[in-house]
Amino acid sequence: MPGAGLAGYKFPMLNPIAALLIEILEIYKWVVIAAVIVSWLTAFNVINVHNNFVRTLLRILFALTEPVFRQVRKVIPPISGLDFSPIVVFVGIWFLQYCITWASFRGTL
């Protein structure tokens, strides 16, 4: 029986497209975390930015996150040197994941 859970109780399955979108957003959340950590390590001179591998990693993270951060910074600029764009992006990702899950389960119960 499709969608049958433990002890025969039926629970809805997440739409496959919704599940894919949620997973992509989850991966992007980890990319944002990595970008934030790497930016802190760079600011405190913990990692060597002259290393080819590190420079490549920085370019990849910058290319993946900066377009989204830039759009957020247009609305909320850095305040006293603190960049709140990663936090806003996190909240946006959470909201999108919640909306996708809600829309996928709507009408299935």
VMD Tcl script that draws the C-alpha trace (Angstrom):
set ca {
  {0.00 0.00 0.00}
  {1.70 3.23 -1.12}
  {2.22 5.75 1.61}
  {1.58 3.17 4.35}
  {3.56 3.90 7.45}
  {4.17 1.95 10.61}
  {1.37 -0.35 11.70}
  {-0.59 0.37 8.52}
  {-1.22 4.05 9.28}
  {-1.30 6.05 6.09}
  {0.85 9.17 5.83}
  {1.27 11.38 2.79}
  {4.40 11.22 0.70}
  {6.16 14.40 -0.32}
  {5.86 15.35 -3.97}
  {9.14 14.29 -5.69}
  {9.66 17.73 -7.21}
  {9.05 19.34 -3.83}
  {11.51 16.93 -2.22}
  {14.12 17.81 -4.85}
  {13.63 21.54 -4.30}
  {13.88 21.12 -0.54}
  {17.12 19.15 -0.91}
  {18.60 21.78 -3.25}
  {17.74 24.46 -0.70}
  {19.28 22.33 2.05}
  {22.52 21.98 0.07}
  {22.54 25.73 -0.58}
  {22.13 26.30 3.16}
  {25.38 24.37 3.72}
  {27.08 26.38 0.97}
  {26.09 29.58 2.81}
  {27.47 28.16 6.08}
  {30.74 27.27 4.34}
  {30.98 30.75 2.80}
  {30.45 32.41 6.17}
  {33.04 30.23 7.90}
  {35.58 30.73 5.13}
  {35.03 34.50 5.21}
  {35.70 34.50 8.97}
  {38.81 32.37 8.55}
  {40.03 34.70 5.81}
  {39.33 37.82 7.89}
  {41.34 36.42 10.83}
  {44.19 35.22 8.56}
  {43.68 31.60 9.58}
  {43.74 30.29 6.00}
  {46.29 31.20 3.36}
  {44.50 32.93 0.48}
  {47.61 32.53 -1.70}
  {47.15 28.75 -1.82}
  {45.67 27.65 -5.17}
  {43.15 25.27 -3.62}
  {41.94 27.88 -1.13}
  {41.71 30.51 -3.87}
  {39.65 28.15 -6.02}
  {37.37 27.32 -3.07}
  {36.91 31.04 -2.35}
  {35.99 31.72 -5.99}
  {33.45 28.88 -6.05}
  {31.82 29.97 -2.79}
  {31.80 33.60 -3.91}
  {30.20 32.68 -7.24}
  {27.52 30.59 -5.52}
  {26.61 33.01 -2.73}
  {27.43 36.54 -3.80}
  {24.58 37.00 -6.31}
  {22.04 36.17 -3.59}
  {23.86 38.17 -0.90}
  {24.09 41.17 -3.23}
  {20.31 41.21 -3.70}
  {19.82 41.12 0.08}
  {22.42 43.87 0.64}
  {20.47 46.14 -1.72}
  {17.60 46.00 0.78}
  {19.56 45.63 4.05}
  {23.05 47.13 3.84}
  {25.73 46.12 6.35}
  {25.09 47.82 9.69}
  {28.17 48.90 11.67}
  {30.28 46.54 9.60}
  {28.01 43.55 10.26}
  {26.63 41.81 7.20}
  {23.23 40.32 7.95}
  {22.69 38.95 4.44}
  {23.53 35.30 5.37}
  {20.95 35.41 8.17}
  {18.33 36.84 5.84}
  {19.17 34.17 3.25}
  {18.80 31.48 5.95}
  {15.38 32.80 6.91}
  {14.43 32.95 3.22}
  {15.54 29.35 2.67}
  {13.59 28.20 5.73}
  {10.51 30.05 4.50}
  {10.80 28.53 1.01}
  {11.24 25.03 2.42}
  {8.23 25.49 4.67}
  {6.10 26.84 1.80}
  {7.13 24.00 -0.52}
  {6.32 21.41 2.16}
  {2.98 23.07 2.94}
  {2.03 23.30 -0.74}
  {3.04 19.68 -1.32}
  {1.02 18.30 1.60}
  {-1.96 20.61 1.08}
  {-4.98 18.58 0.19}
  {-3.35 15.19 0.85}
  {-4.61 14.72 4.39}
}
mol new
graphics top color blue
foreach p $ca { graphics top sphere $p radius 0.5 }
foreach p [lrange $ca 0 end-1] q [lrange $ca 1 end] { graphics top cylinder $p $q radius 0.2 }
display resetview
